[in-house]
Amino acid sequence: MTTEFFSFEPYHVALTVTGAIVILARWLPRFISTREPAAAPLLILFGMCAYWFVPGLPAVPDPRIAPHPWEIASELTVIVALFTAGLRIDNLGPALRWFPTMRMLAIAMPLTIFAVAVLGAGVAGMTVAGAILLGAVLAPTDPVLAGDVQVGPPHEGEEHRVRFTLTTEAALNDGLAFPFVYLGLLVALHGLNPSDWVMEWFLVDVLYRITVGVLMGGAGGWVLGQVLFQFPRRSALADTASGVLALAGVLLCYGSTELAEGYGFISVAVMGLALRRVESQHQFHRRLHDFCENIEHALTALLLVALGYVLPVLLADLQWVHLFVTLALVAVIRPVAGWLSLIGTHVRGRDRAIVAIYGVRGIGSIYYLCYAGRHVEFANEIQIWSLVGLVILVSTVLHGFTVARAMEGIRSNTAH
C-alpha cells in the first residue's frame, strides 16, 4: 500500500480551521479593546470567510434538508444555557423586581410575534402558517448569546435591575415561545379555522405544557438539591465538586418533562432557579455554574462556526424584502415593544432602552425552526431560513459589537 502524504482530508481541514477561528475570535479583539471580546459575531463572520476562501472544507449539513443534527446541537446548547441562567440568580425577591420580566414576557413577546407575523404575511408574502412560525421563531431572546447582558455568576451580586430583567427574560421566553410554534404547526396542518383547534391548543399547548414544565422544573431542582447537599449529609455529593452529576440531573429533568409532554426549556430554567434555593450560599453553586458555562461556551463556539459555514448557502435565496423585515425587527419592533411593555415599571430612561434593545436572536431560533421543519413541511421554508439566518447575523453583529459599551453604565449592584 502506498502512503499518500499531504492528502488534506476534509475532516482534518475542518478541525484545523475551526480551532483557528475559535482562537482568533477570542484573541484578536484584545488588540483593540480591553472589554470582553465580542466573540460570537466573529465566530460567525470568520466561519463565513472560511466557507468562501478555504479550499477542501467539507460541506456542513444544510438545516433545510437535514435539520436533525442542527436540532440536537442547538437543543443541548439551549438546555445548558437556560439552566445556567437560572442558576445565576442569587435572590428571587422581592416580587416587585419580577414585574419588568413579566411585562416583557406577557406584552413584548406577543407584540413581537404579532408584528413579525404581520410583516411576514403582508410584506414578505408568506402563508399565514409560515408567518406565525416566523414570529414565534424570532420572538424569544437568546439565553446563549446574551451572556454579556446577564447577571454575574453565583455569589457575585451583579444583579442590577437591567441584568436581572434580561437574564430572567432570556431564561423563560424560550419555553414560552413554544405554544406559538405549535400554533404555526396547527395552522399549517388544519388551516386558518380556529374552531377546529383553538381549544385544544389553549388547553394542551398553553396551559398543560407550561404548567408541567414549571412543576417538573421546581420538583427537579428540589430533588437534585437534596441529592447534592442533604443525603447523605456527612458525605454530600456537592463536596466532591462533581458537576457531571448535576448536569446529568438537568438532562434527566429535561427528558422526563418532554416525556410528560411539558416544555423542557421551561423546566430546566425553573430547575436552575429552584436548585439555587437549596443551600444557596454553598460554593458548589459557583463551581457548577462555571462547569456548565464552559460546556455552553464550547458548544456555542462550534455551533456558531458551523452556522458561519452554512450561512452563505442559506443567504443565497435572500431578497431585499428580507433585509427590510430583519431591520424592522432588530431596530424597531423589539425596541418599541420592549419600551412600551416597561412603561409603569421601575426600569426607566437609559435602563429601559437597554432592556428594550438588547434582545439578541440566535441559537434558540435555530432549534425552533429545525423542530418545526422536521414535523411539518412549510411552503415558505426556504424564505424563513433565509430570513432567520439574516436576523441572527445582523442581531449578533450589532448587539455583539455594541453591548460592552452599552453596559458600561450599568452598576453592578443588587436591584431593588
C-alpha positions as semicolon CSV with decimal commas, in nm:
position;residue;x (nm);y (nm);z (nm)
1;M;0,000;0,000;0,000
2;T;0,137;0,340;-0,097
3;T;0,114;0,610;0,166
4;E;-0,001;0,943;0,032
5;F;0,146;1,243;0,211
6;F;-0,032;1,579;0,242
7;S;-0,368;1,438;0,133
8;F;-0,554;1,714;0,322
9;E;-0,852;1,513;0,444
10;P;-1,159;1,744;0,459
11;Y;-1,227;1,639;0,818
12;H;-0,880;1,745;0,930
13;V;-0,913;2,069;0,734
14;A;-1,238;2,138;0,924
15;L;-1,074;2,069;1,261
16;T;-0,781;2,296;1,179
17;V;-0,995;2,581;1,052
18;T;-1,247;2,556;1,337
19;G;-0,975;2,562;1,600
20;A;-0,807;2,860;1,438
21;I;-1,137;3,051;1,414
22;V;-1,224;2,999;1,781
23;I;-0,880;3,116;1,894
24;L;-0,878;3,418;1,662
25;A;-1,232;3,521;1,762
26;R;-1,127;3,530;2,128
27;W;-0,778;3,669;2,079
28;L;-0,790;3,939;1,810
29;P;-1,035;4,176;1,988
30;R;-0,783;4,209;2,273
31;F;-0,566;4,421;2,046
32;I;-0,850;4,672;2,002
33;S;-1,027;4,686;2,337
34;T;-0,981;4,574;2,696
35;R;-1,353;4,496;2,716
36;E;-1,479;4,141;2,698
37;P;-1,427;4,035;2,335
38;A;-1,730;4,014;2,107
39;A;-1,653;3,657;2,009
40;A;-1,998;3,549;1,886
41;P;-2,018;3,772;1,576
42;L;-1,656;3,699;1,489
43;L;-1,717;3,323;1,508
44;I;-1,996;3,357;1,252
45;L;-1,810;3,603;1,028
46;F;-1,487;3,402;1,029
47;G;-1,690;3,089;0,954
48;M;-1,841;3,261;0,650
49;C;-1,494;3,367;0,534
50;A;-1,373;3,009;0,571
51;Y;-1,661;2,889;0,352
52;W;-1,561;3,134;0,079
53;F;-1,183;3,119;0,095
54;V;-1,064;2,787;0,245
55;P;-1,041;2,505;-0,011
56;G;-1,115;2,149;0,090
57;L;-1,360;2,239;0,366
58;P;-1,629;1,968;0,398
59;A;-1,989;2,065;0,342
60;V;-2,189;2,135;0,658
61;P;-2,536;1,973;0,658
62;D;-2,795;2,213;0,519
63;P;-3,053;2,260;0,801
64;R;-3,330;2,286;0,542
65;I;-3,250;1,935;0,416
66;A;-3,102;1,774;0,729
67;P;-3,246;1,961;1,030
68;H;-3,198;1,683;1,286
69;P;-2,826;1,733;1,369
70;W;-2,881;2,108;1,396
71;E;-3,183;2,050;1,619
72;I;-2,991;1,823;1,855
73;A;-2,685;2,052;1,878
74;S;-2,890;2,368;1,934
75;E;-3,121;2,191;2,180
76;L;-2,832;2,076;2,400
77;T;-2,676;2,422;2,391
78;V;-3,000;2,594;2,490
79;I;-3,068;2,341;2,769
80;V;-2,734;2,412;2,934
81;A;-2,770;2,788;2,881
82;L;-3,119;2,801;3,035
83;F;-3,015;2,602;3,341
84;T;-2,707;2,820;3,384
85;A;-2,917;3,137;3,356
86;G;-3,148;3,016;3,631
87;L;-2,851;2,916;3,846
88;R;-2,708;3,270;3,829
89;I;-2,993;3,436;4,019
90;D;-2,884;3,494;4,379
91;N;-3,208;3,645;4,509
92;L;-3,558;3,582;4,379
93;G;-3,724;3,852;4,587
94;P;-3,874;4,097;4,630
95;A;-4,164;4,017;4,397
96;L;-4,152;4,370;4,250
97;R;-3,823;4,300;4,073
98;W;-4,002;4,037;3,858
99;F;-4,256;4,291;3,732
100;P;-4,043;4,407;3,431
101;T;-3,971;4,044;3,339
102;M;-4,340;3,955;3,347
103;R;-4,419;4,259;3,133
104;M;-4,155;4,160;2,877
105;L;-4,292;3,805;2,862
106;A;-4,662;3,894;2,862
107;I;-4,652;4,207;2,644
108;A;-4,326;4,247;2,450
109;M;-4,303;3,889;2,325
110;P;-4,664;3,859;2,196
111;L;-4,633;4,205;2,036
112;T;-4,314;4,096;1,864
113;I;-4,472;3,773;1,740
114;F;-4,774;3,960;1,605
115;A;-4,570;4,234;1,436
116;V;-4,326;3,990;1,273
117;A;-4,614;3,767;1,158
118;V;-4,788;4,068;1,001
119;L;-4,468;4,165;0,819
120;G;-4,412;3,805;0,712
121;A;-4,759;3,772;0,562
122;G;-4,813;4,128;0,440
123;V;-4,465;4,225;0,322
124;A;-4,271;3,903;0,262
125;G;-4,571;3,727;0,107
126;M;-4,565;3,422;0,335
127;T;-4,858;3,198;0,418
128;V;-5,031;3,264;0,750
129;A;-4,879;2,948;0,898
130;G;-4,531;3,045;0,780
131;A;-4,573;3,399;0,914
132;I;-4,685;3,273;1,256
133;L;-4,388;3,036;1,268
134;L;-4,154;3,319;1,171
135;G;-4,287;3,535;1,455
136;A;-4,258;3,250;1,706
137;V;-3,904;3,163;1,597
138;L;-3,776;3,520;1,612
139;A;-3,962;3,643;1,922
140;P;-3,762;3,486;2,207
141;T;-3,432;3,639;2,311
142;D;-3,140;3,403;2,320
143;P;-3,000;3,279;2,653
144;V;-2,688;3,151;2,478
145;L;-2,567;3,473;2,315
146;A;-2,696;3,710;2,584
147;G;-2,426;3,633;2,840
148;D;-2,281;3,984;2,824
149;V;-2,606;4,140;2,949
150;Q;-2,692;3,883;3,215
151;V;-2,622;3,885;3,586
152;G;-2,288;3,760;3,709
153;P;-2,206;3,412;3,841
154;P;-2,348;3,294;4,176
155;H;-2,242;3,493;4,482
156;E;-2,101;3,787;4,284
157;G;-2,407;4,004;4,340
158;E;-2,414;4,155;3,991
159;E;-2,792;4,177;3,983
160;H;-2,870;4,526;3,864
161;R;-3,233;4,551;3,752
162;V;-3,133;4,564;3,384
163;R;-2,922;4,250;3,408
164;F;-3,184;4,075;3,619
165;T;-3,462;4,153;3,370
166;L;-3,262;4,045;3,066
167;T;-3,144;3,725;3,239
168;T;-3,485;3,614;3,358
169;E;-3,648;3,710;3,028
170;A;-3,396;3,502;2,832
171;A;-3,435;3,213;3,076
172;L;-3,813;3,192;3,039
173;N;-3,916;3,321;2,698
174;D;-3,758;3,036;2,502
175;G;-4,004;2,792;2,653
176;L;-4,292;3,038;2,635
177;A;-4,244;3,078;2,260
178;F;-4,322;2,711;2,207
179;P;-4,705;2,749;2,213
180;F;-4,676;2,985;1,917
181;V;-4,455;2,738;1,730
182;Y;-4,729;2,481;1,782
183;L;-4,983;2,740;1,666
184;G;-4,794;2,772;1,338
185;L;-4,786;2,394;1,303
186;L;-5,161;2,368;1,368
187;V;-5,243;2,633;1,110
188;A;-5,018;2,459;0,856
189;L;-5,189;2,125;0,918
190;H;-5,553;2,227;0,966
191;G;-5,582;2,569;0,805
192;L;-5,696;2,902;0,946
193;N;-6,012;2,768;1,108
194;P;-5,972;2,828;1,484
195;S;-6,290;2,644;1,577
196;D;-6,118;2,318;1,482
197;W;-5,815;2,354;1,707
198;V;-5,814;2,665;1,929
199;M;-5,946;2,497;2,246
200;E;-5,704;2,206;2,220
201;W;-5,418;2,449;2,152
202;F;-5,503;2,661;2,455
203;L;-5,567;2,375;2,696
204;V;-5,280;2,149;2,587
205;D;-5,007;2,362;2,426
206;V;-5,052;2,663;2,655
207;L;-5,193;2,560;2,994
208;Y;-5,090;2,196;3,028
209;R;-4,741;2,208;2,878
210;I;-4,640;2,528;3,061
211;T;-4,776;2,400;3,394
212;V;-4,595;2,068;3,358
213;G;-4,271;2,250;3,269
214;V;-4,290;2,471;3,579
215;L;-4,385;2,187;3,817
216;M;-4,128;1,942;3,681
217;G;-3,855;2,205;3,694
218;G;-3,936;2,305;4,052
219;A;-3,953;1,944;4,165
220;G;-3,636;1,853;3,974
221;G;-3,441;2,138;4,131
222;W;-3,554;2,044;4,482
223;V;-3,480;1,673;4,435
224;L;-3,137;1,741;4,284
225;G;-3,064;1,977;4,574
226;Q;-3,144;1,701;4,824
227;V;-2,920;1,456;4,637
228;L;-2,633;1,705;4,618
229;F;-2,650;1,870;4,961
230;Q;-2,866;1,676;5,206
231;F;-2,839;1,298;5,168
232;P;-2,602;1,168;5,291
233;R;-2,536;1,481;5,497
234;R;-2,197;1,374;5,626
235;S;-2,069;1,285;5,278
236;A;-2,256;1,521;5,046
237;L;-2,202;1,486;4,673
238;A;-2,163;1,865;4,648
239;D;-1,835;1,834;4,839
240;T;-1,692;1,628;4,552
241;A;-1,747;1,917;4,304
242;S;-1,897;1,669;4,059
243;G;-2,056;1,896;3,801
244;V;-2,116;1,598;3,573
245;L;-2,370;1,458;3,819
246;A;-2,562;1,787;3,831
247;L;-2,557;1,811;3,451
248;A;-2,697;1,458;3,439
249;G;-2,977;1,580;3,666
250;V;-3,051;1,860;3,419
251;L;-3,075;1,612;3,132
252;L;-3,296;1,388;3,346
253;C;-3,528;1,678;3,425
254;Y;-3,546;1,794;3,064
255;G;-3,602;1,448;2,922
256;S;-3,867;1,349;3,177
257;T;-4,053;1,678;3,121
258;E;-4,058;1,618;2,748
259;L;-4,180;1,261;2,808
260;A;-4,464;1,410;3,012
261;E;-4,540;1,641;2,714
262;G;-4,432;1,951;2,905
263;Y;-4,193;2,224;2,793
264;G;-3,843;2,109;2,879
265;F;-3,694;2,455;2,820
266;I;-3,914;2,597;3,096
267;S;-3,835;2,306;3,328
268;V;-3,455;2,344;3,314
269;A;-3,472;2,721;3,369
270;V;-3,701;2,674;3,670
271;M;-3,475;2,390;3,785
272;G;-3,179;2,626;3,795
273;L;-3,380;2,878;3,997
274;A;-3,502;2,607;4,238
275;L;-3,162;2,445;4,285
276;R;-3,010;2,777;4,395
277;R;-3,261;2,793;4,680
278;V;-3,112;2,474;4,833
279;E;-2,802;2,562;5,036
280;S;-2,792;2,890;4,842
281;Q;-2,458;3,002;4,986
282;H;-2,275;2,676;4,916
283;Q;-1,971;2,721;4,692
284;F;-2,076;2,424;4,480
285;H;-2,324;2,652;4,301
286;R;-2,035;2,862;4,170
287;R;-1,839;2,555;4,065
288;L;-2,144;2,408;3,894
289;H;-2,211;2,738;3,717
290;D;-1,855;2,757;3,587
291;F;-1,866;2,392;3,475
292;C;-2,193;2,442;3,285
293;E;-2,081;2,774;3,141
294;N;-1,766;2,615;2,998
295;I;-1,977;2,345;2,830
296;E;-2,213;2,614;2,700
297;H;-1,923;2,818;2,556
298;A;-1,770;2,514;2,387
299;L;-2,099;2,407;2,228
300;T;-2,179;2,764;2,126
301;A;-1,842;2,819;1,961
302;L;-1,871;2,505;1,750
303;L;-2,233;2,579;1,659
304;L;-2,162;2,940;1,558
305;V;-1,866;2,840;1,341
306;A;-2,085;2,577;1,174
307;L;-2,354;2,843;1,126
308;G;-2,096;3,064;0,960
309;Y;-2,003;2,778;0,727
310;V;-2,366;2,729;0,619
311;L;-2,493;3,090;0,621
312;P;-2,374;3,168;0,265
313;V;-2,589;2,878;0,146
314;L;-2,893;2,998;0,342
315;L;-2,849;3,359;0,233
316;A;-2,824;3,264;-0,135
317;D;-3,205;3,291;-0,154
318;L;-3,216;3,627;0,021
319;Q;-3,442;3,902;-0,110
320;W;-3,447;4,274;-0,038
321;V;-3,775;4,235;0,150
322;H;-3,596;4,002;0,393
323;L;-3,349;4,277;0,477
324;F;-3,641;4,513;0,542
325;V;-3,809;4,266;0,780
326;T;-3,479;4,200;0,956
327;L;-3,402;4,566;1,018
328;A;-3,762;4,628;1,122
329;L;-3,738;4,354;1,386
330;V;-3,396;4,446;1,525
331;A;-3,423;4,826;1,506
332;V;-3,797;4,893;1,551
333;I;-4,021;4,605;1,661
334;R;-3,821;4,466;1,955
335;P;-3,711;4,810;2,089
336;V;-4,062;4,959;2,064
337;A;-4,235;4,650;2,206
338;G;-3,985;4,637;2,492
339;W;-4,014;5,009;2,566
340;L;-4,394;5,002;2,569
341;S;-4,409;4,692;2,788
342;L;-4,188;4,854;3,054
343;I;-4,399;5,168;3,091
344;G;-4,510;5,189;3,453
345;T;-4,220;4,981;3,588
346;H;-3,916;5,092;3,787
347;V;-3,697;5,040;3,475
348;R;-3,672;5,387;3,322
349;G;-3,461;5,603;3,091
350;R;-3,134;5,452;2,973
351;D;-3,200;5,127;3,161
352;R;-3,531;5,082;2,979
353;A;-3,365;5,147;2,643
354;I;-3,101;4,881;2,709
355;V;-3,359;4,619;2,811
356;A;-3,571;4,704;2,507
357;I;-3,288;4,699;2,255
358;Y;-3,067;4,410;2,364
359;G;-3,281;4,112;2,274
360;V;-3,031;3,916;2,068
361;R;-3,154;3,633;1,844
362;G;-2,952;3,319;1,793
363;I;-2,931;2,953;1,889
364;G;-3,289;2,923;2,013
365;S;-3,423;3,037;1,676
366;I;-3,223;2,764;1,503
367;Y;-3,371;2,500;1,732
368;Y;-3,731;2,609;1,687
369;L;-3,703;2,627;1,311
370;C;-3,539;2,283;1,289
371;Y;-3,805;2,139;1,519
372;A;-4,090;2,284;1,312
373;G;-3,931;2,188;0,980
374;R;-3,887;1,829;1,096
375;H;-4,257;1,796;1,181
376;V;-4,431;1,991;0,904
377;E;-4,320;2,096;0,557
378;F;-4,388;2,469;0,530
379;A;-4,447;2,630;0,191
380;N;-4,216;2,921;0,282
381;E;-3,942;2,719;0,448
382;I;-3,662;2,847;0,223
383;Q;-3,773;3,206;0,280
384;I;-3,797;3,154;0,655
385;W;-3,448;3,006;0,677
386;S;-3,301;3,294;0,476
387;L;-3,475;3,546;0,698
388;V;-3,383;3,377;1,024
389;G;-3,021;3,338;0,912
390;L;-3,001;3,708;0,828
391;V;-3,166;3,809;1,157
392;I;-2,918;3,602;1,357
393;L;-2,626;3,751;1,164
394;V;-2,744;4,113;1,194
395;S;-2,854;4,080;1,557
396;T;-2,534;3,906;1,665
397;V;-2,312;4,159;1,490
398;L;-2,498;4,474;1,601
399;H;-2,557;4,362;1,958
400;G;-2,225;4,185;1,995
401;F;-2,014;4,484;1,894
402;T;-2,209;4,741;2,097
403;V;-2,315;4,562;2,415
404;A;-1,992;4,614;2,611
405;R;-2,008;4,994;2,574
406;A;-2,382;4,999;2,645
407;M;-2,341;4,802;2,966
408;E;-2,056;5,016;3,097
409;G;-2,303;5,249;3,268
410;I;-2,486;4,966;3,439
411;R;-2,394;4,947;3,805
412;S;-2,311;4,602;3,936
413;N;-2,523;4,630;4,246
414;T;-2,824;4,434;4,353
415;A;-3,152;4,557;4,210
416;H;-3,415;4,690;4,445
